[in-house]
């Protein structure tokens, strides 16, 4: 296979699959998010499995250079066995790689994606929530106002939502979540698959109190189940607004205040529905 996307362990080296190790052993070209991280992983694999990296060529391909590299790359490179690896977890899922997959499609390059470690699936399986459906969001924006706006939009979801959060923002995340929906139920996991992995099942404010005496070190994955009572009342409110004999601009402003969505976008949707 000319190009193989390989998931890498999110903490525990033993989560590397046999297929992934075989693909790495056969690779001649290694595209990766950070060559230093990948070479360190290869060194560990070499110690465990005898994975020789001396005859491989490494190319850094990450979110800041992906587009530029692919615009100038020589297609003949993909006549060799190539792999792509992000630093941890599944490529293309809150990690670089999607542009490379699209590039392969556009240029007729055969590619494969191996299954493997994913924080989103792991944390949901551990959550104990019984819903058969869930939504994956990933990382919220960096700016506080934008984060709260996004949480307001997402809070109408009837299905649990999976977020990723960095350790230096987990407290901020919980504070913002408490503002939007203090009744939300959440399951949080820090340092998944690592030695100091820990699970928490709580509400935003209760977990904030708990974290006062807990280490917040490590990456976090959080499943949030927003309050159903809030969701149902919000949906009824929207239906009632739609039935009112109001100018569409006024209706759009009211719906915007409830949902946090852009009033212009809502207005255009209302016009479209009645055209």
C-alpha positions in Angstrom: 0.0 0.0 0.0 1.6 3.3 -1.1 0.3 5.3 1.9 -0.9 4.1 5.3 -2.2 6.2 8.1 -1.1 4.8 11.4 -2.6 5.5 14.8 -0.1 5.9 17.6 -0.5 5.1 21.3 -2.1 7.9 23.4 0.1 6.9 26.3 0.8 3.2 26.6 3.3 1.8 24.1 1.7 -1.6 24.3 -1.4 -0.2 22.5 0.6 -0.3 19.2 -1.0 -2.9 17.0 0.8 -5.7 15.1 -0.4 -4.2 11.8 0.9 -0.8 12.8 4.4 -2.2 13.7 4.5 -4.2 10.4 3.5 -1.0 8.4 6.3 1.0 10.1 8.8 -1.8 9.4 7.9 -1.8 5.7 7.8 2.0 5.4 10.4 3.8 3.3 8.9 7.3 3.7 7.6 8.6 7.1 5.3 11.6 7.1 4.7 12.7 10.7 3.5 15.6 12.8 6.8 16.0 14.6 9.9 14.1 13.5 11.4 14.3 17.0 8.4 12.7 18.6 8.1 10.0 15.9 11.8 9.1 16.0 11.5 8.8 19.8 8.6 6.4 19.3 10.6 4.4 16.7 13.5 4.1 19.2 11.1 2.6 21.7 9.7 0.3 19.1 13.2 -0.7 18.1 14.0 -1.7 21.6 10.8 -3.7 21.8 10.3 -5.1 18.3 13.6 -4.4 16.4 12.1 -1.7 14.2 15.1 -0.3 12.2 14.7 3.4 11.3 18.1 3.9 9.7 16.8 3.5 6.1 13.7 5.6 6.4 13.3 9.2 5.2 11.3 11.5 7.5 9.1 14.5 6.5 7.5 16.8 8.9 3.8 17.3 7.9 1.7 19.3 10.5 -1.2 21.7 10.6 1.1 24.8 9.9 2.9 23.4 6.8 0.6 20.7 5.5 -1.0 22.7 2.7 2.4 24.2 1.5 4.2 20.8 1.6 1.4 19.1 -0.4 1.4 21.9 -3.0 5.1 21.2 -3.8 5.5 17.5 -3.2 6.7 15.2 -5.9 4.0 12.6 -6.7 6.7 10.0 -7.4 7.4 9.9 -3.7 4.3 7.8 -3.3 5.7 5.0 -5.5 7.5 4.0 -2.3 5.9 2.7 0.9 4.7 5.7 2.8 3.1 6.1 6.3 1.6 9.1 8.1 1.6 9.4 11.9 0.5 12.1 14.2 2.1 12.5 17.6 -0.6 10.5 19.5 -3.9 8.9 18.6 -5.7 8.7 15.3 -4.5 10.9 12.5 -7.1 13.3 11.1 -9.2 13.3 14.3 -8.3 16.6 16.1 -4.8 16.0 14.5 -3.3 16.7 11.1 -3.6 14.3 8.3 -7.0 15.1 6.7 -5.4 17.2 3.9 -3.1 14.3 3.1 -6.0 11.9 2.8 -7.8 14.4 0.5 -4.6 14.8 -1.5 -4.4 11.0 -2.0 -8.0 10.9 -3.2 -7.4 13.8 -5.7 -4.2 12.2 -7.1 -5.3 8.6 -7.3 -2.9 7.4 -4.5 -4.0 4.2 -2.9 -4.2 4.6 0.9 -5.3 2.8 4.0 -6.2 3.8 7.5 -5.4 1.4 10.3 -7.7 1.2 13.4 -6.2 1.9 16.8 -5.9 4.2 19.8 -8.5 7.0 20.0 -9.2 9.0 23.2 -12.8 9.8 22.0 -13.9 6.2 21.7 -12.0 5.1 24.8 -13.5 7.8 27.1 -17.0 7.2 25.9 -16.7 3.4 26.4 -15.6 4.2 30.0 -18.3 6.8 30.7 -21.1 4.5 31.6 -23.6 6.6 29.7 -26.2 4.4 28.1 -27.0 6.5 25.0 -26.5 4.6 21.8 -25.4 7.9 20.0 -22.8 10.5 20.9 -21.3 13.6 19.2 -17.6 14.4 19.0 -16.5 18.0 19.2 -12.8 18.0 20.2 -11.1 21.2 21.3 -13.1 24.4 22.0 -11.7 27.7 20.6 -9.1 29.5 22.7 -11.0 32.7 23.4 -13.4 32.7 26.3 -16.4 34.4 24.6 -16.1 32.1 21.6 -15.9 29.1 23.9 -19.1 30.0 25.8 -20.9 30.7 22.5 -19.9 27.3 21.3 -21.0 25.6 24.5 -24.4 27.4 24.3 -24.9 26.0 20.8 -23.9 22.5 21.7 -26.0 22.5 24.9 -29.2 21.8 23.0 -27.8 18.4 22.0 -29.8 15.4 23.3 -26.8 13.2 22.9 -23.6 13.2 25.0 -20.8 15.3 23.5 -17.1 14.5 23.7 -14.5 17.3 24.3 -10.8 17.3 24.4 -9.1 19.8 26.8 -5.5 20.7 27.7 -4.5 20.6 31.4 -4.0 24.4 31.6 -7.6 25.0 30.4 -9.6 22.2 32.1 -10.6 24.5 35.1 -11.7 27.2 32.6 -13.7 24.6 30.7 -15.5 23.5 33.8 -16.2 27.1 34.9 -17.7 27.9 31.4 -19.7 24.6 31.4 -21.1 25.5 34.8 -22.2 28.9 33.4 -24.0 27.3 30.4 -25.5 24.3 32.1 -24.7 23.7 35.8 -26.9 20.6 35.7 -24.9 18.8 33.1 -23.6 15.4 33.9 -20.0 14.7 32.9 -17.5 11.9 32.8 -13.9 13.1 32.6 -10.6 11.1 32.1 -7.1 12.4 32.5 -4.0 10.8 31.1 -5.8 8.0 29.4 -3.9 4.7 29.2 -1.0 6.2 31.2 0.3 5.3 34.7 -1.7 8.1 36.4 -4.9 7.7 34.5 -7.9 8.7 36.5 -11.7 8.9 35.9 -14.2 11.4 37.4 -18.0 11.3 37.1 -19.6 14.4 38.4 -21.2 17.8 37.6 -19.1 20.8 36.6 -19.1 22.6 40.0 -18.6 19.4 42.0 -15.6 18.5 39.8 -14.2 22.0 40.2 -14.2 21.4 43.9 -12.6 18.0 43.6 -9.8 19.4 41.4 -8.7 21.8 44.1 -7.0 18.8 45.7 -6.2 16.8 42.6 -3.4 17.2 40.0 -4.7 18.5 36.7 -1.6 17.4 34.8 -2.1 15.5 31.5 -4.5 15.7 28.6 -8.2 15.5 29.3 -11.1 13.9 27.5 -14.6 14.8 28.8 -18.0 13.4 27.9 -20.8 15.9 28.7 -24.5 15.0 28.9 -26.4 18.3 29.0 -29.5 18.7 31.1 -32.5 17.1 29.3 -35.0 19.4 31.0 -33.2 22.4 29.6 -33.0 20.9 26.1 -36.7 20.0 26.0 -37.8 23.5 27.2 -35.5 25.1 24.6 -37.0 23.1 21.8 -40.5 24.0 22.8 -39.5 27.7 23.0 -38.1 27.6 19.5 -41.3 26.0 18.1 -43.4 28.6 19.8 -41.3 31.4 18.4 -41.6 30.0 14.9 -45.4 30.0 15.3 -45.6 33.7 16.3 -46.6 36.3 13.8 -43.3 38.2 14.0 -41.2 39.8 11.4 -38.4 37.4 10.4 -35.7 39.7 11.7 -37.2 39.9 15.1 -37.8 36.1 15.2 -34.1 35.6 14.2 -32.9 37.9 17.0 -35.0 36.0 19.6 -33.8 32.6 18.4 -30.2 33.9 18.4 -30.4 35.0 22.0 -31.6 31.5 23.0 -29.2 29.4 20.9 -26.2 31.7 20.6 -26.3 31.3 16.8 -25.6 34.1 14.4 -28.9 36.1 13.8 -28.0 36.7 10.2 -27.6 32.9 9.6 -30.9 32.2 11.3 -32.6 35.0 9.3 -31.4 33.5 6.0 -32.7 30.1 7.1 -36.1 31.5 7.9 -36.3 33.2 4.5 -35.2 30.0 2.8 -37.9 27.9 4.6 -40.7 30.3 3.4 -39.4 30.8 -0.2 
